[in-house]
């Protein structure tokens, strides 16, 4: 059975917003992975690269970790909507 993809064939919905947030915060992929690891999340640079290039699915735990690091909601990462 094939794994789910977005209507445009992507493996995740957060890649573009992740890139934008990382650049907005002036973080390299390595810097972001360091921040995640310091916060207790095991995500290395290669994981971030594969998410950003849409070569990897993203777990709910990873979405929560990224939302925590950037101070945004999980909904924002997935849908691009800010919830106040």
KAZI-V732292 format. One record per residue. N is the residue number from 1. RES is the residue in one small letter. PHI is phi in degrees with one decimal (none if undefined). PSI is psi in whole degrees, 0 to 359 (999 if undefined). Layout:
N:RES:PHI:PSI + N:RES:PHI:PSI
This chain:
1:x:none:130 + 2:x:-70.8:149 + 3:x:-77.8:151 + 4:x:-68.4:148 + 5:x:-138.1:163 + 6:x:-70.1:173 + 7:x:-62.3:336 + 8:x:-95.0:6 + 9:x:91.4:7 + 10:x:-79.2:152 + 11:x:-85.7:344 + 12:x:-147.8:163 + 13:x:-101.6:357 + 14:x:-105.5:355 + 15:x:-55.5:311 + 16:x:-67.1:319 + 17:x:-69.2:325 + 18:x:-63.0:314 + 19:x:-59.5:313 + 20:x:-62.6:316 + 21:x:-65.1:318 + 22:x:-62.3:316 + 23:x:-68.8:321 + 24:x:-59.7:326 + 25:x:-93.5:9 + 26:x:55.8:44 + 27:x:-111.8:135 + 28:x:-78.4:170 + 29:x:-61.2:322 + 30:x:-66.1:319 + 31:x:-61.7:316 + 32:x:-62.9:317 + 33:x:-63.1:324 + 34:x:-64.7:314 + 35:x:-59.8:317 + 36:x:-63.2:316 + 37:x:-66.6:322 + 38:x:-65.2:332 + 39:x:-86.4:0 + 40:x:96.4:13 + 41:x:-107.3:128 + 42:x:-88.4:82 + 43:x:-131.8:115 + 44:x:-93.4:177 + 45:x:-57.2:321 + 46:x:-64.7:324 + 47:x:-62.8:313 + 48:x:-62.8:317 + 49:x:-58.8:314 + 50:x:-68.0:326 + 51:x:-67.4:312 + 52:x:-65.2:330 + 53:x:-94.5:9 + 54:x:61.0:34 + 55:x:-103.8:7 + 56:x:-147.3:140 + 57:x:-74.7:158 + 58:x:-119.3:133 + 59:x:-82.6:163 + 60:x:-63.0:325 + 61:x:-65.4:320 + 62:x:-68.2:322 + 63:x:-63.1:316 + 64:x:-62.3:319 + 65:x:-63.2:315 + 66:x:-65.9:319 + 67:x:-60.8:318 + 68:x:-61.0:312 + 69:x:-61.9:318 + 70:x:-91.0:354 + 71:x:68.7:35 + 72:x:-121.6:173 + 73:x:-87.0:160 + 74:x:-62.1:322 + 75:x:-58.4:320 + 76:x:-62.5:315 + 77:x:-60.9:321 + 78:x:-83.1:312 + 79:x:-104.5:343 + 80:x:83.2:17 + 81:x:-110.3:137 + 82:x:-87.9:132 + 83:x:-111.2:125 + 84:x:-90.6:999
